[in-house]
Amino acid sequence: MSDSKPALVIQQTEHMSKESLERVVYLTKRFAAQSGFQALFMPIGVSAQVDHGTGALVAALHAQTEAINRLADSNQQVIDYLLSEEVAEAGDVEGSHTRYLDPDEE
């Protein structure tokens, strides 16, 4: 369902004449239009379920993906910085310093 109207689903449970069925469908659609619903009339043997939409979920997944990408970029910048510091220290002949990502390891 593309719009945000609630759905009124009516399931037919008994056989009806064609005229009776047309009348029920007509009255259902009229009631739904007056009440702001979308009417769905399901004949015998057919079932339906209401789709609540996935737009919000997809938007949240996109936002999460963007956040993960920003985190990965930030992590790459930290690694690049640490590598550049290690290269700079390697040129220092006075002492050898080793850097670890874990501050407790030295």
Residue frames as qw, qx, qy, qz and C-alpha x, y, z in Angstrom:
[[0.000, 0.892, 0.453, 0.000, 0.00, 0.00, 0.00],
 [0.499, 0.390, 0.006, 0.774, 1.59, 3.20, -1.14],
 [0.164, -0.657, 0.056, -0.733, -0.23, 5.70, 1.07],
 [0.103, 0.188, -0.762, 0.612, -0.55, 5.82, 4.82],
 [0.661, -0.236, -0.063, -0.710, -4.28, 5.07, 5.10],
 [0.424, -0.195, 0.840, -0.276, -5.18, 2.20, 7.41],
 [0.353, 0.055, -0.793, -0.493, -6.59, -0.87, 5.72],
 [0.685, -0.016, 0.425, -0.591, -9.99, -2.42, 6.34],
 [0.228, 0.217, -0.903, -0.291, -9.75, -6.07, 5.33],
 [0.748, 0.010, 0.304, -0.589, -12.96, -8.04, 5.06],
 [0.007, -0.228, 0.957, 0.180, -12.66, -11.80, 4.61],
 [0.737, -0.008, -0.250, -0.628, -15.58, -13.62, 3.04],
 [0.267, -0.274, 0.887, -0.259, -16.35, -16.76, 5.07],
 [0.551, 0.324, 0.736, -0.223, -19.53, -18.01, 3.39],
 [0.245, 0.227, 0.679, 0.654, -20.70, -18.38, -0.18],
 [0.226, 0.576, 0.315, -0.720, -22.90, -15.54, -1.39],
 [0.585, 0.656, 0.461, 0.128, -24.84, -14.82, -4.54],
 [0.502, 0.271, 0.183, 0.800, -23.15, -12.55, -7.07],
 [0.118, -0.766, -0.256, -0.577, -25.61, -9.75, -6.29],
 [0.654, -0.744, -0.133, 0.040, -25.10, -10.04, -2.54],
 [0.754, -0.189, 0.074, 0.624, -21.34, -10.08, -2.97],
 [0.316, 0.488, 0.218, 0.784, -21.41, -6.99, -5.19],
 [0.346, -0.827, -0.225, -0.381, -23.58, -5.20, -2.63],
 [0.750, -0.594, -0.060, 0.285, -21.23, -6.06, 0.25],
 [0.636, 0.057, 0.149, 0.755, -18.20, -4.89, -1.75],
 [0.082, 0.674, 0.262, 0.686, -19.98, -1.65, -2.69],
 [0.506, -0.821, -0.166, -0.203, -21.02, -0.90, 0.91],
 [0.796, -0.385, -0.007, 0.468, -17.56, -1.79, 2.21],
 [0.504, 0.249, 0.168, 0.810, -15.83, 0.55, -0.22],
 [0.127, -0.765, -0.252, -0.579, -18.31, 3.32, 0.54],
 [0.667, -0.733, -0.127, 0.037, -17.84, 2.94, 4.28],
 [0.761, -0.184, 0.060, 0.620, -14.05, 2.85, 3.88],
 [0.327, 0.497, 0.200, 0.779, -14.03, 6.01, 1.76],
 [0.327, -0.813, -0.183, -0.445, -16.13, 7.86, 4.33],
 [0.762, -0.641, -0.008, 0.090, -13.96, 6.62, 7.20],
 [0.058, 0.877, -0.474, -0.050, -10.57, 7.20, 5.59],
 [0.701, -0.266, 0.657, 0.077, -9.68, 3.53, 5.15],
 [0.362, 0.368, -0.700, -0.494, -8.60, 1.52, 2.17],
 [0.830, -0.017, 0.345, -0.438, -11.01, -1.35, 1.67],
 [0.217, 0.349, -0.880, -0.239, -9.89, -4.84, 0.75],
 [0.837, -0.020, 0.223, -0.499, -12.46, -7.53, 0.25],
 [0.000, -0.398, 0.909, 0.128, -11.06, -11.05, 0.22],
 [0.799, 0.012, -0.305, -0.518, -13.14, -13.82, -1.32],
 [0.904, -0.303, 0.267, -0.138, -13.33, -17.33, 0.12],
 [0.939, 0.107, 0.118, 0.306, -10.02, -19.17, -0.09],
 [0.462, 0.613, -0.120, 0.629, -7.92, -16.00, -0.36],
 [0.568, -0.684, -0.271, 0.370, -6.03, -14.59, 2.58],
 [0.315, 0.788, -0.059, 0.526, -4.26, -11.29, 3.07],
 [0.599, -0.495, -0.297, 0.555, -1.94, -9.57, 5.46],
 [0.054, 0.995, 0.085, -0.008, -1.38, -5.89, 6.04],
 [0.701, 0.260, -0.088, 0.658, 1.93, -4.48, 4.88],
 [0.354, -0.850, -0.213, 0.327, 3.16, -1.92, 7.38],
 [0.390, 0.897, -0.142, 0.150, 5.79, -0.63, 4.98],
 [0.857, -0.204, -0.027, 0.472, 9.53, -0.88, 5.14],
 [0.326, 0.820, -0.001, 0.471, 10.48, 2.70, 4.28],
 [0.397, -0.853, 0.252, -0.225, 11.51, 3.58, 7.84],
 [0.886, -0.295, 0.309, 0.181, 13.55, 0.39, 8.15],
 [0.740, 0.454, 0.158, 0.471, 15.36, 1.03, 4.86],
 [0.074, 0.897, -0.107, 0.422, 16.11, 4.63, 5.91],
 [0.636, -0.706, 0.302, -0.082, 17.50, 3.40, 9.25],
 [0.906, -0.013, 0.277, 0.319, 19.69, 0.84, 7.46],
 [0.523, 0.695, 0.044, 0.493, 21.04, 3.54, 5.16],
 [0.228, -0.893, 0.209, -0.327, 21.82, 5.77, 8.16],
 [0.821, -0.470, 0.318, 0.067, 23.53, 2.88, 9.91],
 [0.839, 0.301, 0.191, 0.411, 25.59, 2.10, 6.81],
 [0.255, 0.843, -0.074, 0.467, 26.69, 5.74, 6.58],
 [0.505, -0.791, 0.285, -0.195, 27.70, 5.72, 10.25],
 [0.909, -0.182, 0.303, 0.220, 29.71, 2.52, 9.77],
 [0.675, 0.560, 0.099, 0.470, 31.43, 4.02, 6.74],
 [0.046, -0.903, 0.186, -0.384, 32.34, 7.14, 8.74],
 [0.735, -0.591, 0.330, -0.036, 33.73, 4.94, 11.50],
 [0.899, 0.131, 0.240, 0.343, 35.77, 2.92, 9.00],
 [0.423, 0.767, -0.026, 0.481, 37.17, 6.15, 7.49],
 [0.353, -0.853, 0.261, -0.282, 38.04, 7.42, 10.96],
 [0.879, -0.339, 0.315, 0.115, 39.75, 4.15, 11.83],
 [0.790, 0.417, 0.136, 0.429, 41.74, 4.31, 8.59],
 [0.128, 0.883, -0.141, 0.430, 42.87, 7.85, 9.45],
 [0.622, -0.701, 0.328, -0.120, 44.05, 6.68, 12.88],
 [0.919, -0.029, 0.292, 0.264, 45.96, 3.77, 11.33],
 [0.582, 0.673, 0.044, 0.455, 47.52, 6.06, 8.72],
 [0.167, -0.899, 0.237, -0.328, 48.59, 8.48, 11.47],
 [0.781, -0.514, 0.355, 0.009, 50.10, 5.71, 13.60],
 [0.875, 0.239, 0.224, 0.358, 51.97, 4.30, 10.60],
 [0.361, 0.813, -0.070, 0.451, 53.35, 7.74, 9.75],
 [0.434, -0.813, 0.318, -0.223, 54.53, 8.16, 13.35],
 [0.907, -0.223, 0.325, 0.150, 56.18, 4.74, 13.24],
 [0.725, 0.523, 0.102, 0.437, 58.00, 5.67, 10.02],
 [0.035, 0.896, -0.183, 0.403, 59.13, 8.94, 11.60],
 [0.653, -0.653, 0.366, -0.114, 60.39, 7.11, 14.69],
 [0.946, 0.107, 0.186, 0.243, 62.21, 4.52, 12.57],
 [0.505, 0.707, -0.101, 0.485, 64.42, 7.33, 11.31],
 [0.358, -0.832, 0.286, -0.312, 65.29, 8.23, 14.92],
 [0.703, 0.298, -0.602, 0.234, 68.61, 6.49, 15.72],
 [0.140, -0.500, 0.563, -0.643, 68.63, 7.45, 19.40],
 [0.376, -0.046, 0.817, -0.436, 66.04, 4.94, 20.47],
 [0.247, -0.148, -0.831, -0.476, 63.52, 2.48, 19.26],
 [0.406, 0.090, 0.476, -0.775, 59.93, 3.13, 20.23],
 [0.101, -0.210, -0.910, -0.344, 57.20, 0.66, 19.45],
 [0.422, -0.004, 0.178, -0.889, 53.58, 1.79, 19.41],
 [0.003, -0.249, -0.967, -0.048, 50.66, -0.47, 20.02],
 [0.315, -0.457, -0.405, -0.726, 46.99, 0.27, 19.51],
 [0.673, -0.592, -0.442, -0.010, 46.35, -1.08, 23.02],
 [0.010, -0.838, 0.292, -0.460, 47.67, 1.56, 25.48],
 [0.771, -0.550, 0.284, -0.150, 48.28, -1.13, 28.15],
 [0.930, 0.096, 0.158, 0.317, 50.79, -2.95, 25.95],
 [0.101, 0.948, -0.297, -0.060, 54.24, -1.44, 25.84]]
